[in-house]
Amino acid sequence: MRLFIGIDLSAELKQAILVFQSELRQLGVKGSWKAPENFHITLEFMGELEPNILPTLTETLTIVAQNQRPFIVNIGGLGAFPSFKRPHTLWTAVGGGLDELSRLRDKLHRELTNKGFLLEDRQFKPHLTLASRPELDDLDLSSVQLKKLGEFFVAEVTLFESKAIRGKRIYTDLFRACLTK
């Protein structure tokens, strides 16, 4: 099973991001656009794991979530990894409750590492992927670079499974843990 832990978004925010993608298309941006049902904030990519590890993951998520208060983040703006000159990912930023979001991710990372999971050790850069392999062709995107898309109340973390079905990535939520502190 290919697994990751993230934050799912409200239907309203997914709709706002879908409208933003449409606006980017109208500006001439091309790429492999992410489907609205796949919009999320990744906290930890787990990779390929055996199904028998699910109880350990759900227990860990529950423990971390019980020690974290819900918080608000806002979504907006436009960025590219590694840069607008050589983009491989087009994204919109996560702002607002970044201290809380980073604290949640750090607790999760620490707990999973303590339980023996091998995790990526790169800096956490919260974002929402809009498109992969974007073609920007020297477009003027200044009108949308600071566009605000909305805010979102983060009240749970989700364990997702990622499957490729007929060439498309499908994310299925396997378990949700409520933030309850």
Secondary structure, DSSP 8 states (H G I E B T S, - for coil): -EEEEEEE--HHHHHHHHHHHHHHHHTT-EEEE--GGG-EEEEEEEEE--GGGHHHHHHHHHHHHHT---EEEEEEEEEEES-SSS-SEEEEEEEESHHHHHHHHHHHHHHHHHTT-----S----EEEEEEEEE-TT---TTTTT-EEEEEEE-EEEEEEEEEETTEEEEEEEEEEE---
